[in-house]
Amino acid sequence: MAYQNIFTQVQVQCAAHHGVALRPGSSERETQTTFSYWLGKIGDAQIGPIYLGVTGVVSAIFFAFAMLIIGLNMLAQVDWNVIAFIKNFCWLALEPPKAEYGLSFPPLAEGGWWLTTGF
């Protein structure tokens, strides 16, 4: 065994932890695990098992869609300039519609995207 001190990095890897016990006859895909060398650099290297189910997958799709709408609208606010986007990121926002629209659906550029993202 080599000399070790506080500056040497050692990754310990043991048998995968499969989480909670599943019902009999569960799919092999529900218990798959893998290990990531790079995640092991900062902590636990195990990835999985992931139990999403139908609701979790739908939730992940809607999250990605909402982030796409928000990100593209913020990028459009700075005329598609990536440098300005990074520089002004903390001040960019997807604004809600004005009160003058009431309960009607406003134009997309005036708060419609905000309603679409929140749906």
Biopython code that builds the backbone (N, CA, C, O; Angstrom):
import numpy as np
from Bio.PDB.StructureBuilder import StructureBuilder

atoms = [
    (1, "MET", "N", (0.847, -1.180, 0.000)),
    (1, "MET", "CA", (0.000, 0.000, 0.000)),
    (1, "MET", "C", (0.889, 1.238, 0.000)),
    (1, "MET", "O", (1.874, 1.310, 0.735)),
    (2, "ALA", "N", (0.535, 2.193, -0.820)),
    (2, "ALA", "CA", (1.329, 3.407, -0.959)),
    (2, "ALA", "C", (1.109, 4.332, 0.236)),
    (2, "ALA", "O", (0.137, 4.214, 0.983)),
    (3, "TYR", "N", (2.047, 5.245, 0.379)),
    (3, "TYR", "CA", (1.951, 6.237, 1.439)),
    (3, "TYR", "C", (0.752, 7.143, 1.194)),
    (3, "TYR", "O", (0.547, 7.606, 0.071)),
    (4, "GLN", "N", (-0.042, 7.401, 2.230)),
    (4, "GLN", "CA", (-1.215, 8.257, 2.089)),
    (4, "GLN", "C", (-1.169, 9.362, 3.125)),
    (4, "GLN", "O", (-0.782, 9.147, 4.273)),
    (5, "ASN", "N", (-1.568, 10.541, 2.700)),
    (5, "ASN", "CA", (-1.738, 11.645, 3.629)),
    (5, "ASN", "C", (-2.993, 12.413, 3.231)),
    (5, "ASN", "O", (-3.787, 11.921, 2.430)),
    (6, "ILE", "N", (-3.176, 13.570, 3.760)),
    (6, "ILE", "CA", (-4.396, 14.332, 3.500)),
    (6, "ILE", "C", (-4.512, 14.777, 2.040)),
    (6, "ILE", "O", (-5.613, 15.075, 1.575)),
    (7, "PHE", "N", (-3.400, 14.826, 1.317)),
    (7, "PHE", "CA", (-3.422, 15.315, -0.057)),
    (7, "PHE", "C", (-3.592, 14.214, -1.098)),
    (7, "PHE", "O", (-3.881, 14.510, -2.258)),
    (8, "THR", "N", (-3.422, 12.960, -0.713)),
    (8, "THR", "CA", (-3.624, 11.886, -1.683)),
    (8, "THR", "C", (-5.113, 11.556, -1.739)),
    (8, "THR", "O", (-5.802, 11.553, -0.719)),
    (9, "GLN", "N", (-5.589, 11.281, -2.937)),
    (9, "GLN", "CA", (-7.011, 11.000, -3.110)),
    (9, "GLN", "C", (-7.213, 9.509, -3.328)),
    (9, "GLN", "O", (-6.584, 8.894, -4.189)),
    (10, "VAL", "N", (-8.104, 8.947, -2.529)),
    (10, "VAL", "CA", (-8.425, 7.537, -2.632)),
    (10, "VAL", "C", (-9.935, 7.423, -2.796)),
    (10, "VAL", "O", (-10.695, 8.024, -2.037)),
    (11, "GLN", "N", (-10.363, 6.658, -3.780)),
    (11, "GLN", "CA", (-11.788, 6.415, -3.952)),
    (11, "GLN", "C", (-12.102, 5.008, -3.478)),
    (11, "GLN", "O", (-11.546, 4.027, -3.971)),
    (12, "VAL", "N", (-12.994, 4.931, -2.522)),
    (12, "VAL", "CA", (-13.411, 3.640, -2.001)),
    (12, "VAL", "C", (-14.671, 3.226, -2.743)),
    (12, "VAL", "O", (-15.618, 4.005, -2.856)),
    (13, "GLN", "N", (-14.680, 2.004, -3.247)),
    (13, "GLN", "CA", (-15.857, 1.510, -3.960)),
    (13, "GLN", "C", (-16.208, 0.136, -3.414)),
    (13, "GLN", "O", (-15.363, -0.758, -3.360)),
    (14, "CYS", "N", (-17.450, -0.022, -3.013)),
    (14, "CYS", "CA", (-17.898, -1.307, -2.482)),
    (14, "CYS", "C", (-19.082, -1.798, -3.304)),
    (14, "CYS", "O", (-19.386, -1.244, -4.360)),
    (15, "ALA", "N", (-19.733, -2.813, -2.828)),
    (15, "ALA", "CA", (-20.901, -3.342, -3.535)),
    (15, "ALA", "C", (-21.993, -2.278, -3.590)),
    (15, "ALA", "O", (-22.136, -1.476, -2.667)),
    (16, "ALA", "N", (-22.748, -2.276, -4.661)),
    (16, "ALA", "CA", (-23.800, -1.273, -4.845)),
    (16, "ALA", "C", (-24.912, -1.456, -3.819)),
    (16, "ALA", "O", (-25.274, -2.581, -3.473)),
    (17, "HIS", "N", (-25.445, -0.339, -3.339)),
    (17, "HIS", "CA", (-26.588, -0.359, -2.436)),
    (17, "HIS", "C", (-27.839, -0.226, -3.288)),
    (17, "HIS", "O", (-27.987, 0.758, -4.013)),
    (18, "HIS", "N", (-28.735, -1.191, -3.216)),
    (18, "HIS", "CA", (-29.890, -1.219, -4.108)),
    (18, "HIS", "C", (-31.128, -0.562, -3.529)),
    (18, "HIS", "O", (-32.205, -0.690, -4.113)),
    (19, "GLY", "N", (-31.025, 0.125, -2.424)),
    (19, "GLY", "CA", (-32.164, 0.856, -1.890)),
    (19, "GLY", "C", (-33.194, -0.047, -1.238)),
    (19, "GLY", "O", (-32.864, -1.107, -0.707)),
    (20, "VAL", "N", (-34.444, 0.388, -1.286)),
    (20, "VAL", "CA", (-35.530, -0.334, -0.636)),
    (20, "VAL", "C", (-35.829, -1.635, -1.374)),
    (20, "VAL", "O", (-35.539, -1.780, -2.561)),
    (21, "ALA", "N", (-36.407, -2.560, -0.650)),
    (21, "ALA", "CA", (-36.782, -3.836, -1.262)),
    (21, "ALA", "C", (-37.958, -3.616, -2.208)),
    (21, "ALA", "O", (-38.923, -2.934, -1.862)),
    (22, "LEU", "N", (-37.874, -4.197, -3.400)),
    (22, "LEU", "CA", (-38.930, -4.040, -4.395)),
    (22, "LEU", "C", (-39.853, -5.243, -4.385)),
    (22, "LEU", "O", (-39.521, -6.300, -3.848)),
    (23, "ARG", "N", (-41.009, -5.064, -4.983)),
    (23, "ARG", "CA", (-41.980, -6.160, -5.070)),
    (23, "ARG", "C", (-41.397, -7.299, -5.912)),
    (23, "ARG", "O", (-40.550, -7.055, -6.772)),
    (24, "PRO", "N", (-41.826, -8.503, -5.682)),
    (24, "PRO", "CA", (-41.339, -9.632, -6.489)),
    (24, "PRO", "C", (-41.714, -9.451, -7.958)),
    (24, "PRO", "O", (-42.805, -8.975, -8.275)),
    (25, "GLY", "N", (-40.818, -9.828, -8.833)),
    (25, "GLY", "CA", (-41.078, -9.716, -10.263)),
    (25, "GLY", "C", (-40.768, -8.344, -10.831)),
    (25, "GLY", "O", (-41.190, -8.032, -11.945)),
    (26, "SER", "N", (-40.039, -7.511, -10.088)),
    (26, "SER", "CA", (-39.692, -6.181, -10.587)),
    (26, "SER", "C", (-38.735, -6.281, -11.766)),
    (26, "SER", "O", (-38.018, -7.270, -11.923)),
    (27, "SER", "N", (-38.738, -5.261, -12.573)),
    (27, "SER", "CA", (-37.882, -5.221, -13.753)),
    (27, "SER", "C", (-36.414, -5.078, -13.351)),
    (27, "SER", "O", (-36.096, -4.478, -12.324)),
    (28, "GLU", "N", (-35.533, -5.633, -14.168)),
    (28, "GLU", "CA", (-34.093, -5.482, -13.940)),
    (28, "GLU", "C", (-33.678, -4.024, -14.028)),
    (28, "GLU", "O", (-32.723, -3.605, -13.373)),
    (29, "ARG", "N", (-34.396, -3.245, -14.838)),
    (29, "ARG", "CA", (-34.033, -1.840, -15.012)),
    (29, "ARG", "C", (-34.207, -1.047, -13.728)),
    (29, "ARG", "O", (-33.548, -0.023, -13.549)),
    (30, "GLU", "N", (-35.077, -1.496, -12.828)),
    (30, "GLU", "CA", (-35.328, -0.764, -11.595)),
    (30, "GLU", "C", (-34.198, -0.906, -10.586)),
    (30, "GLU", "O", (-34.140, -0.148, -9.618)),
    (31, "THR", "N", (-33.314, -1.847, -10.790)),
    (31, "THR", "CA", (-32.243, -2.064, -9.819)),
    (31, "THR", "C", (-30.861, -1.834, -10.402)),
    (31, "THR", "O", (-29.865, -2.168, -9.759)),
    (32, "GLN", "N", (-30.771, -1.278, -11.595)),
    (32, "GLN", "CA", (-29.459, -1.048, -12.202)),
    (32, "GLN", "C", (-28.722, 0.068, -11.477)),
    (32, "GLN", "O", (-29.302, 1.096, -11.127)),
    (33, "THR", "N", (-27.452, -0.154, -11.264)),
    (33, "THR", "CA", (-26.596, 0.871, -10.681)),
    (33, "THR", "C", (-25.313, 0.947, -11.490)),
    (33, "THR", "O", (-24.934, 0.003, -12.183)),
    (34, "THR", "N", (-24.664, 2.078, -11.387)),
    (34, "THR", "CA", (-23.366, 2.259, -12.021)),
    (34, "THR", "C", (-22.540, 3.177, -11.128)),
    (34, "THR", "O", (-23.073, 3.813, -10.218)),
    (35, "PHE", "N", (-21.277, 3.240, -11.382)),
    (35, "PHE", "CA", (-20.389, 4.087, -10.604)),
    (35, "PHE", "C", (-19.696, 5.077, -11.525)),
    (35, "PHE", "O", (-19.284, 4.721, -12.629)),
    (36, "SER", "N", (-19.566, 6.321, -11.075)),
    (36, "SER", "CA", (-18.919, 7.373, -11.852)),
    (36, "SER", "C", (-17.606, 7.764, -11.174)),
    (36, "SER", "O", (-17.587, 8.137, -10.001)),
    (37, "TYR", "N", (-16.533, 7.676, -11.916)),
    (37, "TYR", "CA", (-15.224, 8.057, -11.380)),
    (37, "TYR", "C", (-15.221, 9.522, -10.952)),
    (37, "TYR", "O", (-14.688, 9.860, -9.895)),
    (38, "TRP", "N", (-15.815, 10.387, -11.768)),
    (38, "TRP", "CA", (-15.770, 11.825, -11.492)),
    (38, "TRP", "C", (-16.658, 12.212, -10.323)),
    (38, "TRP", "O", (-16.306, 13.120, -9.569)),
    (39, "LEU", "N", (-17.800, 11.554, -10.148)),
    (39, "LEU", "CA", (-18.602, 11.808, -8.952)),
    (39, "LEU", "C", (-17.880, 11.308, -7.706)),
    (39, "LEU", "O", (-18.047, 11.870, -6.624)),
    (40, "GLY", "N", (-17.087, 10.265, -7.850)),
    (40, "GLY", "CA", (-16.303, 9.758, -6.737)),
    (40, "GLY", "C", (-15.255, 10.746, -6.260)),
    (40, "GLY", "O", (-14.798, 10.661, -5.120)),
    (41, "LYS", "N", (-14.867, 11.683, -7.118)),
    (41, "LYS", "CA", (-13.902, 12.717, -6.719)),
    (41, "LYS", "C", (-14.477, 13.642, -5.658)),
    (41, "LYS", "O", (-13.735, 14.174, -4.833)),
    (42, "ILE", "N", (-15.807, 13.843, -5.671)),
    (42, "ILE", "CA", (-16.409, 14.788, -4.733)),
    (42, "ILE", "C", (-17.296, 14.116, -3.693)),
    (42, "ILE", "O", (-17.767, 14.782, -2.771)),
    (43, "GLY", "N", (-17.532, 12.828, -3.816)),
    (43, "GLY", "CA", (-18.396, 12.158, -2.849)),
    (43, "GLY", "C", (-18.745, 10.759, -3.286)),
    (43, "GLY", "O", (-17.890, 10.013, -3.765)),
    (44, "ASP", "N", (-20.006, 10.404, -3.120)),
    (44, "ASP", "CA", (-20.472, 9.060, -3.457)),
    (44, "ASP", "C", (-20.509, 8.879, -4.961)),
    (44, "ASP", "O", (-21.077, 9.703, -5.678)),
    (45, "ALA", "N", (-19.911, 7.814, -5.436)),
    (45, "ALA", "CA", (-19.788, 7.594, -6.876)),
    (45, "ALA", "C", (-20.939, 6.785, -7.462)),
    (45, "ALA", "O", (-21.013, 6.623, -8.680)),
    (46, "GLN", "N", (-21.841, 6.272, -6.619)),
    (46, "GLN", "CA", (-22.919, 5.420, -7.130)),
    (46, "GLN", "C", (-24.023, 6.249, -7.767)),
    (46, "GLN", "O", (-24.467, 7.253, -7.210)),
    (47, "ILE", "N", (-24.459, 5.811, -8.947)),
    (47, "ILE", "CA", (-25.601, 6.411, -9.631)),
    (47, "ILE", "C", (-26.655, 5.325, -9.749)),
    (47, "ILE", "O", (-26.413, 4.286, -10.362)),
    (48, "GLY", "N", (-27.803, 5.555, -9.174)),
    (48, "GLY", "CA", (-28.898, 4.600, -9.263)),
    (48, "GLY", "C", (-29.005, 3.792, -7.994)),
    (48, "GLY", "O", (-28.118, 3.881, -7.145)),
    (49, "PRO", "N", (-30.026, 3.026, -7.830)),
    (49, "PRO", "CA", (-31.170, 2.904, -8.728)),
    (49, "PRO", "C", (-32.058, 4.144, -8.658)),
    (49, "PRO", "O", (-32.158, 4.796, -7.619)),
    (50, "ILE", "N", (-32.689, 4.450, -9.763)),
    (50, "ILE", "CA", (-33.559, 5.621, -9.854)),
    (50, "ILE", "C", (-34.985, 5.131, -10.040)),
    (50, "ILE", "O", (-35.283, 4.401, -10.985)),
    (51, "TYR", "N", (-35.859, 5.533, -9.138)),
    (51, "TYR", "CA", (-37.254, 5.129, -9.195)),
    (51, "TYR", "C", (-38.090, 6.334, -9.615)),
    (51, "TYR", "O", (-38.549, 7.091, -8.759)),
    (52, "LEU", "N", (-38.292, 6.522, -10.889)),
    (52, "LEU", "CA", (-39.085, 7.657, -11.350)),
    (52, "LEU", "C", (-40.543, 7.288, -11.565)),
    (52, "LEU", "O", (-41.436, 7.963, -11.054)),
    (53, "GLY", "N", (-40.783, 6.256, -12.292)),
    (53, "GLY", "CA", (-42.154, 5.915, -12.630)),
    (53, "GLY", "C", (-42.702, 6.877, -13.667)),
    (53, "GLY", "O", (-41.990, 7.764, -14.138)),
    (54, "VAL", "N", (-43.957, 6.703, -14.019)),
    (54, "VAL", "CA", (-44.584, 7.531, -15.050)),
    (54, "VAL", "C", (-44.687, 8.981, -14.588)),
    (54, "VAL", "O", (-44.372, 9.895, -15.350)),
    (55, "THR", "N", (-45.119, 9.200, -13.363)),
    (55, "THR", "CA", (-45.274, 10.559, -12.855)),
    (55, "THR", "C", (-43.937, 11.287, -12.800)),
    (55, "THR", "O", (-43.867, 12.472, -13.123)),
    (56, "GLY", "N", (-42.892, 10.603, -12.399)),
    (56, "GLY", "CA", (-41.576, 11.221, -12.340)),
    (56, "GLY", "C", (-41.045, 11.586, -13.707)),
    (56, "GLY", "O", (-40.427, 12.639, -13.869)),
    (57, "VAL", "N", (-41.272, 10.739, -14.694)),
    (57, "VAL", "CA", (-40.823, 11.029, -16.059)),
    (57, "VAL", "C", (-41.584, 12.223, -16.622)),
    (57, "VAL", "O", (-40.984, 13.102, -17.240)),
    (58, "VAL", "N", (-42.901, 12.264, -16.415)),
    (58, "VAL", "CA", (-43.705, 13.399, -16.888)),
    (58, "VAL", "C", (-43.256, 14.682, -16.198)),
    (58, "VAL", "O", (-43.163, 15.731, -16.834)),
    (59, "SER", "N", (-42.981, 14.602, -14.908)),
    (59, "SER", "CA", (-42.501, 15.762, -14.163)),
    (59, "SER", "C", (-41.161, 16.254, -14.702)),
    (59, "SER", "O", (-40.961, 17.461, -14.835)),
    (60, "ALA", "N", (-40.256, 15.356, -15.010)),
    (60, "ALA", "CA", (-38.953, 15.739, -15.565)),
    (60, "ALA", "C", (-39.102, 16.383, -16.938)),
    (60, "ALA", "O", (-38.379, 17.327, -17.256)),
    (61, "ILE", "N", (-40.027, 15.888, -17.755)),
    (61, "ILE", "CA", (-40.259, 16.473, -19.080)),
    (61, "ILE", "C", (-40.815, 17.885, -18.949)),
    (61, "ILE", "O", (-40.355, 18.792, -19.643)),
    (62, "PHE", "N", (-41.798, 18.087, -18.070)),
    (62, "PHE", "CA", (-42.362, 19.421, -17.884)),
    (62, "PHE", "C", (-41.344, 20.384, -17.287)),
    (62, "PHE", "O", (-41.338, 21.566, -17.631)),
    (63, "PHE", "N", (-40.483, 19.896, -16.396)),
    (63, "PHE", "CA", (-39.421, 20.740, -15.842)),
    (63, "PHE", "C", (-38.477, 21.206, -16.945)),
    (63, "PHE", "O", (-38.126, 22.384, -17.012)),
    (64, "ALA", "N", (-38.069, 20.281, -17.808)),
    (64, "ALA", "CA", (-37.169, 20.641, -18.910)),
    (64, "ALA", "C", (-37.835, 21.636, -19.850)),
    (64, "ALA", "O", (-37.189, 22.573, -20.318)),
    (65, "PHE", "N", (-39.117, 21.442, -20.130)),
    (65, "PHE", "CA", (-39.857, 22.352, -21.005)),
    (65, "PHE", "C", (-39.950, 23.748, -20.383)),
    (65, "PHE", "O", (-39.774, 24.745, -21.084)),
    (66, "ALA", "N", (-40.226, 23.832, -19.076)),
    (66, "ALA", "CA", (-40.309, 25.124, -18.389)),
    (66, "ALA", "C", (-38.954, 25.828, -18.379)),
    (66, "ALA", "O", (-38.887, 27.036, -18.608)),
    (67, "MET", "N", (-37.876, 25.092, -18.119)),
    (67, "MET", "CA", (-36.547, 25.708, -18.130)),
    (67, "MET", "C", (-36.171, 26.198, -19.522)),
    (67, "MET", "O", (-35.493, 27.216, -19.661)),
    (68, "LEU", "N", (-36.605, 25.483, -20.548)),
    (68, "LEU", "CA", (-36.364, 25.909, -21.926)),
    (68, "LEU", "C", (-37.088, 27.223, -22.213)),
    (68, "LEU", "O", (-36.501, 28.139, -22.790)),
    (69, "ILE", "N", (-38.347, 27.323, -21.819)),
    (69, "ILE", "CA", (-39.114, 28.557, -22.033)),
    (69, "ILE", "C", (-38.474, 29.715, -21.283)),
    (69, "ILE", "O", (-38.281, 30.789, -21.852)),
    (70, "ILE", "N", (-38.148, 29.511, -20.026)),
    (70, "ILE", "CA", (-37.560, 30.583, -19.219)),
    (70, "ILE", "C", (-36.208, 30.997, -19.784)),
    (70, "ILE", "O", (-35.940, 32.189, -19.941)),
    (71, "GLY", "N", (-35.356, 30.029, -20.090)),
    (71, "GLY", "CA", (-34.024, 30.343, -20.608)),
    (71, "GLY", "C", (-34.057, 31.061, -21.938)),
    (71, "GLY", "O", (-33.328, 32.034, -22.132)),
    (72, "LEU", "N", (-34.894, 30.599, -22.866)),
    (72, "LEU", "CA", (-34.965, 31.253, -24.172)),
    (72, "LEU", "C", (-35.556, 32.652, -24.078)),
    (72, "LEU", "O", (-35.130, 33.546, -24.810)),
    (73, "ASN", "N", (-36.531, 32.865, -23.190)),
    (73, "ASN", "CA", (-37.077, 34.204, -23.017)),
    (73, "ASN", "C", (-36.063, 35.150, -22.384)),
    (73, "ASN", "O", (-35.996, 36.323, -22.752)),
    (74, "MET", "N", (-35.288, 34.659, -21.454)),
    (74, "MET", "CA", (-34.250, 35.500, -20.863)),
    (74, "MET", "C", (-33.165, 35.818, -21.892)),
    (74, "MET", "O", (-32.627, 36.925, -21.904)),
    (75, "LEU", "N", (-32.848, 34.868, -22.738)),
    (75, "LEU", "CA", (-31.863, 35.097, -23.795)),
    (75, "LEU", "C", (-32.402, 36.083, -24.829)),
    (75, "LEU", "O", (-31.640, 36.886, -25.369)),
    (76, "ALA", "N", (-33.691, 36.035, -25.108)),
    (76, "ALA", "CA", (-34.302, 36.983, -26.047)),
    (76, "ALA", "C", (-34.308, 38.402, -25.482)),
    (76, "ALA", "O", (-34.263, 39.365, -26.247)),
    (77, "GLN", "N", (-34.362, 38.548, -24.159)),
    (77, "GLN", "CA", (-34.354, 39.875, -23.537)),
    (77, "GLN", "C", (-33.043, 40.612, -23.781)),
    (77, "GLN", "O", (-33.017, 41.843, -23.766)),
    (78, "VAL", "N", (-31.970, 39.888, -24.003)),
    (78, "VAL", "CA", (-30.666, 40.515, -24.255)),
    (78, "VAL", "C", (-30.266, 40.352, -25.718)),
    (78, "VAL", "O", (-29.078, 40.353, -26.043)),
    (79, "ASP", "N", (-31.254, 40.214, -26.601)),
    (79, "ASP", "CA", (-31.038, 40.099, -28.050)),
    (79, "ASP", "C", (-30.119, 38.938, -28.417)),
    (79, "ASP", "O", (-29.263, 39.073, -29.292)),
    (80, "TRP", "N", (-30.292, 37.817, -27.760)),
    (80, "TRP", "CA", (-29.583, 36.577, -28.068)),
    (80, "TRP", "C", (-28.066, 36.703, -27.915)),
    (80, "TRP", "O", (-27.311, 35.998, -28.585)),
    (81, "ASN", "N", (-27.625, 37.595, -27.042)),
    (81, "ASN", "CA", (-26.207, 37.794, -26.765)),
    (81, "ASN", "C", (-25.842, 36.977, -25.519)),
    (81, "ASN", "O", (-26.278, 37.300, -24.414)),
    (82, "VAL", "N", (-25.055, 35.936, -25.697)),
    (82, "VAL", "CA", (-24.731, 35.029, -24.597)),
    (82, "VAL", "C", (-23.917, 35.733, -23.514)),
    (82, "VAL", "O", (-24.122, 35.485, -22.326)),
    (83, "ILE", "N", (-23.002, 36.605, -23.912)),
    (83, "ILE", "CA", (-22.185, 37.338, -22.931)),
    (83, "ILE", "C", (-23.068, 38.229, -22.070)),
    (83, "ILE", "O", (-22.916, 38.261, -20.849)),
    (84, "ALA", "N", (-23.991, 38.954, -22.700)),
    (84, "ALA", "CA", (-24.914, 39.802, -21.945)),
    (84, "ALA", "C", (-25.841, 38.954, -21.073)),
    (84, "ALA", "O", (-26.221, 39.372, -19.979)),
    (85, "PHE", "N", (-26.198, 37.777, -21.553)),
    (85, "PHE", "CA", (-27.042, 36.868, -20.773)),
    (85, "PHE", "C", (-26.342, 36.473, -19.477)),
    (85, "PHE", "O", (-26.946, 36.506, -18.405)),
    (86, "ILE", "N", (-25.080, 36.102, -19.577)),
    (86, "ILE", "CA", (-24.322, 35.711, -18.386)),
    (86, "ILE", "C", (-24.104, 36.914, -17.470)),
    (86, "ILE", "O", (-24.202, 36.798, -16.249)),
    (87, "LYS", "N", (-23.812, 38.055, -18.062)),
    (87, "LYS", "CA", (-23.531, 39.269, -17.298)),
    (87, "LYS", "C", (-24.763, 39.754, -16.535)),
    (87, "LYS", "O", (-24.654, 40.183, -15.386)),
    (88, "ASN", "N", (-25.938, 39.688, -17.172)),
    (88, "ASN", "CA", (-27.165, 40.224, -16.580)),
    (88, "ASN", "C", (-28.096, 39.143, -16.045)),
    (88, "ASN", "O", (-29.269, 39.417, -15.793)),
    (89, "PHE", "N", (-27.603, 37.931, -15.869)),
    (89, "PHE", "CA", (-28.462, 36.808, -15.500)),
    (89, "PHE", "C", (-29.302, 37.084, -14.253)),
    (89, "PHE", "O", (-30.478, 36.722, -14.209)),
    (90, "CYS", "N", (-28.714, 37.719, -13.248)),
    (90, "CYS", "CA", (-29.434, 37.955, -11.991)),
    (90, "CYS", "C", (-30.563, 38.967, -12.139)),
    (90, "CYS", "O", (-31.451, 39.022, -11.288)),
    (91, "TRP", "N", (-30.550, 39.765, -13.197)),
    (91, "TRP", "CA", (-31.571, 40.793, -13.380)),
    (91, "TRP", "C", (-32.605, 40.423, -14.438)),
    (91, "TRP", "O", (-33.599, 41.132, -14.599)),
    (92, "LEU", "N", (-32.394, 39.358, -15.141)),
    (92, "LEU", "CA", (-33.355, 38.922, -16.149)),
    (92, "LEU", "C", (-34.486, 38.163, -15.469)),
    (92, "LEU", "O", (-34.279, 37.485, -14.463)),
    (93, "ALA", "N", (-35.691, 38.287, -16.034)),
    (93, "ALA", "CA", (-36.836, 37.612, -15.424)),
    (93, "ALA", "C", (-37.909, 37.349, -16.463)),
    (93, "ALA", "O", (-37.965, 38.003, -17.505)),
    (94, "LEU", "N", (-38.742, 36.402, -16.167)),
    (94, "LEU", "CA", (-39.931, 36.131, -16.960)),
    (94, "LEU", "C", (-41.077, 36.774, -16.188)),
    (94, "LEU", "O", (-41.528, 36.239, -15.175)),
    (95, "GLU", "N", (-41.545, 37.919, -16.668)),
    (95, "GLU", "CA", (-42.494, 38.740, -15.920)),
    (95, "GLU", "C", (-43.931, 38.251, -16.072)),
    (95, "GLU", "O", (-44.311, 37.756, -17.133)),
    (96, "PRO", "N", (-44.744, 38.391, -14.998)),
    (96, "PRO", "CA", (-46.162, 38.032, -15.092)),
    (96, "PRO", "C", (-46.929, 39.076, -15.906)),
    (96, "PRO", "O", (-46.422, 40.176, -16.127)),
    (97, "PRO", "N", (-48.139, 38.749, -16.352)),
    (97, "PRO", "CA", (-48.921, 39.711, -17.135)),
    (97, "PRO", "C", (-49.395, 40.876, -16.276)),
    (97, "PRO", "O", (-49.489, 40.766, -15.053)),
    (98, "LYS", "N", (-49.690, 41.985, -16.930)),
    (98, "LYS", "CA", (-50.203, 43.163, -16.230)),
    (98, "LYS", "C", (-51.640, 42.912, -15.792)),
    (98, "LYS", "O", (-52.325, 42.043, -16.331)),
    (99, "ALA", "N", (-52.085, 43.688, -14.808)),
    (99, "ALA", "CA", (-53.438, 43.521, -14.273)),
    (99, "ALA", "C", (-54.510, 43.872, -15.293)),
    (99, "ALA", "O", (-55.647, 43.418, -15.163)),
    (100, "GLU", "N", (-54.182, 44.662, -16.299)),
    (100, "GLU", "CA", (-55.174, 45.076, -17.297)),
    (100, "GLU", "C", (-55.719, 43.905, -18.108)),
    (100, "GLU", "O", (-56.789, 44.019, -18.707)),
    (101, "TYR", "N", (-55.006, 42.788, -18.139)),
    (101, "TYR", "CA", (-55.481, 41.619, -18.883)),
    (101, "TYR", "C", (-56.484, 40.795, -18.086)),
    (101, "TYR", "O", (-57.188, 39.960, -18.653)),
    (102, "GLY", "N", (-56.554, 41.020, -16.790)),
    (102, "GLY", "CA", (-57.506, 40.288, -15.963)),
    (102, "GLY", "C", (-57.275, 38.790, -16.038)),
    (102, "GLY", "O", (-56.147, 38.318, -15.896)),
    (103, "LEU", "N", (-58.355, 38.041, -16.263)),
    (103, "LEU", "CA", (-58.248, 36.589, -16.346)),
    (103, "LEU", "C", (-58.083, 36.092, -17.771)),
    (103, "LEU", "O", (-57.993, 34.886, -17.999)),
    (104, "SER", "N", (-58.042, 37.006, -18.732)),
    (104, "SER", "CA", (-57.850, 36.597, -20.125)),
    (104, "SER", "C", (-56.380, 36.246, -20.361)),
    (104, "SER", "O", (-55.501, 36.604, -19.577)),
    (105, "PHE", "N", (-56.145, 35.539, -21.456)),
    (105, "PHE", "CA", (-54.779, 35.136, -21.778)),
    (105, "PHE", "C", (-54.088, 36.271, -22.521)),
    (105, "PHE", "O", (-54.533, 36.646, -23.605)),
    (106, "PRO", "N", (-53.005, 36.833, -21.966)),
    (106, "PRO", "CA", (-52.315, 37.954, -22.612)),
    (106, "PRO", "C", (-51.449, 37.479, -23.778)),
    (106, "PRO", "O", (-51.215, 36.280, -23.930)),
    (107, "PRO", "N", (-50.970, 38.417, -24.605)),
    (107, "PRO", "CA", (-50.010, 38.034, -25.651)),
    (107, "PRO", "C", (-48.761, 37.413, -25.011)),
    (107, "PRO", "O", (-48.415, 37.728, -23.872)),
    (108, "LEU", "N", (-48.100, 36.540, -25.748)),
    (108, "LEU", "CA", (-46.944, 35.832, -25.192)),
    (108, "LEU", "C", (-45.864, 36.787, -24.704)),
    (108, "LEU", "O", (-45.255, 36.554, -23.660)),
    (109, "ALA", "N", (-45.620, 37.861, -25.452)),
    (109, "ALA", "CA", (-44.548, 38.793, -25.094)),
    (109, "ALA", "C", (-44.895, 39.650, -23.879)),
    (109, "ALA", "O", (-44.015, 40.297, -23.311)),
    (110, "GLU", "N", (-46.167, 39.664, -23.471)),
    (110, "GLU", "CA", (-46.584, 40.517, -22.354)),
    (110, "GLU", "C", (-47.095, 39.705, -21.170)),
    (110, "GLU", "O", (-47.996, 40.155, -20.463)),
    (111, "GLY", "N", (-46.555, 38.559, -20.950)),
    (111, "GLY", "CA", (-46.921, 37.746, -19.796)),
    (111, "GLY", "C", (-47.484, 36.383, -20.139)),
    (111, "GLY", "O", (-47.699, 35.560, -19.249)),
    (112, "GLY", "N", (-47.725, 36.132, -21.409)),
    (112, "GLY", "CA", (-48.258, 34.834, -21.816)),
    (112, "GLY", "C", (-47.289, 33.693, -21.569)),
    (112, "GLY", "O", (-47.696, 32.589, -21.207)),
    (113, "TRP", "N", (-46.000, 33.963, -21.766)),
    (113, "TRP", "CA", (-44.997, 32.922, -21.499)),
    (113, "TRP", "C", (-44.963, 32.584, -20.015)),
    (113, "TRP", "O", (-44.738, 31.431, -19.645)),
    (114, "TRP", "N", (-45.184, 33.575, -19.168)),
    (114, "TRP", "CA", (-45.192, 33.354, -17.721)),
    (114, "TRP", "C", (-46.326, 32.403, -17.351)),
    (114, "TRP", "O", (-46.141, 31.483, -16.554)),
    (115, "LEU", "N", (-47.516, 32.638, -17.945)),
    (115, "LEU", "CA", (-48.652, 31.757, -17.684)),
    (115, "LEU", "C", (-48.413, 30.354, -18.244)),
    (115, "LEU", "O", (-48.752, 29.360, -17.601)),
    (116, "THR", "N", (-47.834, 30.277, -19.430)),
    (116, "THR", "CA", (-47.569, 28.984, -20.058)),
    (116, "THR", "C", (-46.580, 28.171, -19.226)),
    (116, "THR", "O", (-46.752, 26.964, -19.054)),
    (117, "THR", "N", (-45.563, 28.821, -18.720)),
    (117, "THR", "CA", (-44.558, 28.127, -17.918)),
    (117, "THR", "C", (-45.144, 27.647, -16.597)),
    (117, "THR", "O", (-44.809, 26.560, -16.126)),
    (118, "GLY", "N", (-46.010, 28.444, -16.004)),
    (118, "GLY", "CA", (-46.611, 28.073, -14.724)),
    (118, "GLY", "C", (-47.660, 26.996, -14.832)),
    (118, "GLY", "O", (-48.024, 26.381, -13.830)),
    (119, "PHE", "N", (-48.151, 26.760, -16.024)),
    (119, "PHE", "CA", (-49.178, 25.742, -16.203)),
    (119, "PHE", "C", (-48.540, 24.395, -16.076)),
    (119, "PHE", "O", (-49.221, 23.376, -16.191)),
]
sb = StructureBuilder()
sb.init_structure("model")
sb.init_model(0)
sb.init_chain("A")
sb.init_seg("    ")
for serial, (resi, resn, name, xyz) in enumerate(atoms, 1):
    if name == "N":
        sb.init_residue(resn, " ", resi, " ")
    sb.init_atom(name, np.array(xyz, "f"), 0.0, 1.0, " ", f" {name:<3s}", serial, name[0])
structure = sb.get_structure()
